[in-house]
Amino acid sequence: MNQTNRVLIVVTNGKQLDGGPLAGVWWSEVAEPIEEFAARGYEVSIASPKGGEALVDPASMKDAGDKAEHSYKKWLSDTMPLRKAKTQDYEAIFLAGGHGAMFDFPHDVHLQNLLTDFVTAGKPIGAVCHGVAGLVGAKLDTSNPLVENKTVTGFTNAEEAQTPLQGRLPFLLETKLRQLEAKFVAGPDYAEHVEVDGGLVTGQNPASSRAAARAVAELIVADKPLEHRQGRVPGGVAR
């Protein structure tokens, strides 16, 4: 398989918070995109800020089953360090979520540089749930925020208020995106909701993982220029 038939999925390494809670990867936000991309013939590479093990939020594995445990060890036990990832090797990049992404994605210089390069190269960028936090530190080559004037979604303040990590995060994702002058669109709590603006795809929550990956895959093969693709279609996936 040629290098241009590959998709890069980025995951958090995770963070153990004081008092015991683990802010890690949300498993379905990795597993479902992998399934979507693989079904379309794309080879998937997994990277994280530090490389090595990506810690998974135990709550996300409760109903995953034995197969998921095997897949977890295969995909997340030894991820590639982001510093080794090169834009030219991939057709698209997808930022998976989980609360851990709120801690290591926003300030990772390698991730910021990759995202700038993907925009410059006209290649799709996808992110779901807290993975959207990876966009808040990214800039265009003009030094403007990548999300400025972009229609986006992500884990909402209302959804965050229902989690056990409320008040323990460095910022609220919806609030931060609005501060960066993104056009934030909030759908119903925990319901599938995806926004596409040009080559940027964002999904609101775990229920949006598969749809967000599907939208990225559609952009890879789209004949229409990325900058002209925007809007929503029934089911919450925009195009």
C-alpha positions, -999 to +999 in steps of 0.1 A: +000+000+000+013+034-009+021+059+018-006+082+004-032+056+013-026+061+049-045+081+076-029+093+109-050+090+141-036+110+170-044+100+206-036+114+240-010+097+262-034+103+291-029+119+325-034+106+360-050+134+380-045+141+417-069+120+437-069+090+413-090+098+382-075+089+349-080+113+320-073+091+290-083+081+255-120+073+250-118+039+233-147+042+208-132+074+194-102+054+182-118+021+174-147+034+153-126+057+131-101+028+126-130+006+114-143+033+090-109+041+075-099+004+072-133-004+054-123+021+028-089+006+022-068+031+043-039+019+064-041+036+098-011+048+119-015+058+155+006+086+171+006+104+204+025+134+218+051+113+236+048+080+218+046+047+236+015+037+256-017+057+253-037+053+285-074+045+280-102+058+302-115+027+320-151+039+317-148+037+279-139+000+280-168-012+302-190-025+274-162-030+248-157-068+253-127-090+249-121-081+213-116-045+223-091-055+249-070-073+222-073-043+198-064-019+226-031-037+231-024-038+194-031-001+187-024+018+218+004+000+237+032+014+216+021+045+196+044+065+174+058+098+188+042+128+169+077+142+162+081+113+137+049+119+117+052+137+084+023+153+065+034+139+031+029+103+044-008+107+051-040+116+033-057+129+064-052+134+101-078+125+128-077+136+164-094+111+188-108+123+221-109+114+257-104+139+286-066+134+284-065+153+251-074+184+271-040+182+288-015+172+261-030+182+228-034+220+231+003+229+237+020+202+217+042+219+191+046+189+169+008+186+166+004+223+159+030+221+131+014+190+116-020+207+116-006+238+099+010+216+073-022+196+066-041+228+060-013+241+037-013+209+018-051+209+014-055+176+033-085+169+055-083+174+093-108+155+116-113+157+153-140+143+177-151+152+212-122+163+234-098+156+204-110+190+191-088+205+219-059+198+195-072+226+173-071+253+199-033+259+197-030+254+159-025+283+136-026+289+099+006+299+081-008+335+085-006+331+123-043+333+126-060+306+147-069+276+126-105+276+139-110+314+135-143+319+116-146+281+111-179+263+119-170+237+144-184+215+172-169+196+201-177+184+236-201+211+249-201+229+282-235+213+289-221+178+283-190+185+304-212+195+333-224+159+334-190+143+337-170+134+368-140+156+356-160+188+356-139+215+372-107+195+369-098+204+333-075+233+322-104+249+302-139+243+288-136+233+252-167+251+239-157+283+258-121+282+244-133+277+208-157+306+211-129+328+225-109+319+194-138+332+173-148+298+160-185+295+150-194+268+176-225+248+169-239+227+199-262+198+191-283+179+216-264+164+245-246+131+236-264+128+202-245+123+169-235+157+155-208+165+130-198+198+113-177+201+081-162+234+071-139+231+041-113+205+049-121+206+087-144+180+102-154+181+139-176+157+159-193+167+191-191+136+213-184+099+214-216+092+195-202+112+166-169+093+162-180+070+133-198+098+114-168+122+118-144+096+104-168+088+076-170+125+067-131+127+066-130+097+043-155+113+020-134+145+018-103+124+009-120+112-023-141+143-030-137+159-064-150+192-050-123+215-036-122+213+002-127+250+008-161+248-008-175+220+012-198+231+041-232+226+056-252+197+070-272+167+057-297+146+075-282+125+103-260+154+115-231+149+091-222+181+073-208+183+038 
